Amino acid sequence: MAETIRRSKLAFLKFLAKLISFALALFGVLSSCYENGMVAYGPPTDLEVFGRVYSAEDSSHVNGIQIQLSSPDLSTVYNTTLSNADRGYWLFMNTSPPWPDSILVTATDIDGEENGSFAQKDTLILPDIDEDYQSFEVDFILDSIEEDK
């Protein structure tokens, strides 16, 4: 009789341990895969471009410059931002792999005389189309435009 009670307690404890481990595993998976309103599975799939914008005249930081990621023929714009208060910028592609074979990064002065007038500059980056995560640092050194008054 004592042996039967001991076996039933052991069976109940095994069942309880399995139930708790299942609940914890389910909670862990559900809580770790939810990020910023989207479920995130697997390795990151981002292509990021970041950098700073400088004046060629005195190497000072330039604020208010529009940075744009686009196709080389400008038919598709992937993302756009302004250089921020730290005079830097950070952009992510709004598409998923496979990446285009080339991406045009353009710096354009859109605020007129507010932070000085600067000529547009661009560069072409060539991502590896098979890589899921890629990061490119692109700094721009912009030439001033002299206004005739």
C-alpha positions, -999 to 999 in steps of 0.1 A, spaced: 0 0 0 28 24 9 46 16 -23 14 25 -44 11 58 -26 47 66 -32 44 58 -69 13 79 -73 30 109 -56 60 104 -79 38 102 -110 19 133 -99 52 152 -93 65 142 -128 33 154 -144 35 187 -125 71 192 -135 63 186 -172 34 210 -170 55 238 -153 84 233 -178 59 235 -208 43 267 -194 77 283 -188 90 273 -223 59 287 -239 61 319 -219 98 323 -228 92 319 -265 63 342 -266 79 370 -246 113 369 -264 100 370 -299 79 402 -296 98 434 -304 83 468 -313 50 454 -324 65 428 -347 75 392 -341 112 389 -345 124 354 -354 159 344 -365 189 367 -371 185 404 -378 177 413 -414 186 449 -416 208 470 -438 218 501 -420 237 532 -432 250 558 -407 275 585 -405 281 622 -400 280 653 -422 309 678 -422 316 712 -438 347 710 -461 355 746 -453 362 742 -415 354 706 -407 324 716 -385 293 695 -383 264 704 -405 228 701 -393 197 698 -414 211 679 -443 187 654 -459 202 619 -464 184 596 -488 188 559 -497 176 552 -532 181 531 -563 209 545 -585 184 557 -611 163 574 -583 132 554 -593 129 539 -558 135 558 -525 141 534 -497 144 558 -467 151 594 -459 162 613 -428 178 646 -417 211 649 -400 202 652 -363 213 675 -334 245 655 -331 250 661 -368 248 624 -375 223 603 -393 211 567 -391 190 550 -418 176 515 -423 164 499 -455 126 495 -457 130 463 -477 141 428 -468 168 407 -484 178 400 -510 192 436 -512 196 455 -544 231 452 -559 238 490 -555 223 517 -533 227 555 -538 233 575 -506 226 612 -513 232 642 -490 212 673 -500 210 707 -483 172 714 -481 171 741 -455 185 769 -477 206 795 -458 196 783 -423 227 762 -417 247 774 -446 244 764 -483 261 732 -494 264 714 -527 248 680 -530 270 650 -527 263 612 -532 280 579 -530 272 544 -542 273 514 -518 275 478 -529 259 455 -504 263 417 -504 229 406 -517 231 373 -497 240 388 -463 210 393 -439 226 420 -418 249 447 -431 261 480 -418 278 509 -438 294 540 -424 292 569 -448 305 603 -438 299 633 -461 322 663 -464 302 690 -482 315 719 -501 300 754 -494 281 771 -522 290 808 -525 259 830 -531 264 861 -553 247 890 -536 
